Amino acid sequence: MQVFFPLDNLNNHFKFSLEFYLYLSNSHKFFPHNNFVLFPSVVCLQLTLFNMDFLPGSFVVFQVVGLWRSPNIKSSIYNNFYRLRTFFSVFLLYSFVGCSIIGIAIKHDDVKTVTNDCFVMLSVLACCGKSVNILKCRKTILNIIEIMQNDPCSPRNEHEIDIQKKCDSFIWINTVIYGILTEVTAVMLTFGTLFIDLPEGELPFNTWLPYNHSHGFTYKFAHGQQIISIMTSANIAIAYDTLVPAMILQVCAKLNILKHRFSNFTKMINNQINKSSTSIDKLKKEKQLIADYVKCHLIIFKLAKTINNTFSIVVFLQCLISTLVLCVSIYNLASVELFSSEFTNIILYLACMLSEIFILCAAGNEVTLVSQSISDSIYETDWTDLNTSTIKSLVLIMSRTMKPIIFKSGYVIELSLDSFKSLVKISYSTYNVLQQTS
């Protein structure tokens, strides 16, 4: 069954995100028709009833791969179907990793063979953790979204709306660029194997399977399973690797909104009182605004802590795996012919790994800097027109901002640009060790 899904009420970012990811993932067919898009009814039902205003790019991909069931659909048939779909996606990932590990254990001739076999398997292993993290922390993520979209974190005037839109646009650009890079890399690694003359019965990625796949239908089935597993893994990586830094940058947007409120503190008070107001009325208004801003500040700190606790372990796993993948990629790059198809695949894969870690570290670094700069916005306020008790409250708030928000992976590695440089150095050092042992 197919239905027309109207696009009039959707923003341009969402329209392009929807069409782009569904097209590249090749999971569902759609046909543009004037101002409508023709979708399979199940996909249409999901997209209609789920609020896509918050980080639409990431959550569309999560829905496509079966990791984000719409919270607004109560149909038991839909929920059972989606659970089956989720199980299928997770099974593909874990079966690929499990069979690959057994295959590597059975066939380990030399360092080069092992590094070639680990090339893709490590990334799929990271996606196993990412998929479980999203499924397990679903309620927490929904709670984070709800808090971010409600007062006092939501924008209250045009200037604050502009701050939020600027952040959303930046996140959208990062999502599209990283999505294109990862999807192209996955297509090159998977569908590119269809044009390679492999020995009869040999799969493009070394693995062990509990059945004979040397020829015929079983070989095509095994080959197809590898392609689907890696493409599923790539789409999960796109969604997760853009969701986590996007969440961090959303905290940054809320901090910028709070900075704007503090810098316009006296202006807000003057706008809300009239000439007949007494000093007591003014003091009450000052205390009311201070209480509101402190509440917002505390909520932002709590949001940052919740986001850090939710994704910290998986991000740490990703940092470790990315470090290994970087050194393995560089090691393999040194032994392939320049500008060959294998060389291109490794370069694209290397770019994905570097982008993945850099986006996380850059987002964490930005939040730390912005959280430190809140005291500057308070300092720029016209203190001469404020009550003494209000000034004391502002000084206390400034002292609290001296301890910035710091995101950590595994509660050990700070997400900062310095950490990114350190990870690259560690990868190069590991590469030198591999080079000497080969």
Secondary structure by P-SEA (a helix, b strand, c coil): cbbbbbcccccaaaaaaaaaaaaaaccbbbbbcccbbbccaaaaaaaaacccccaaaaaaaaaaaccccccccccaaaaaaaaaaaaaaaaaaaaaaaaaaaaaaaccccaaaaaaaacaaaaaaaaaaaaaaaaaaaaaaaaaaaaaaccccccccaaaaaaaaaaaaaaaaaaaaaaaaaaaaaaaacccccccccccccccccccccccccccaaaaaaaaaaaaaaaaaaaaaaaaaaaaaaaaaaaaaaaaaaaaaaaaaaaaaaaaccccccaaaaaaaaaaaaaaaaaaaaaaaaaaaaaaaacaaaaaaaaaaaaaaaaaaaaaaaccccccaaaaaaaaaaaaaaaaaaaaaaaaaaaaaaaaaaaaaaaacccccccaaaaaaaaaaaaaacccbbbbccccccccaaaaaaaaaaaaaaaaaaaaac
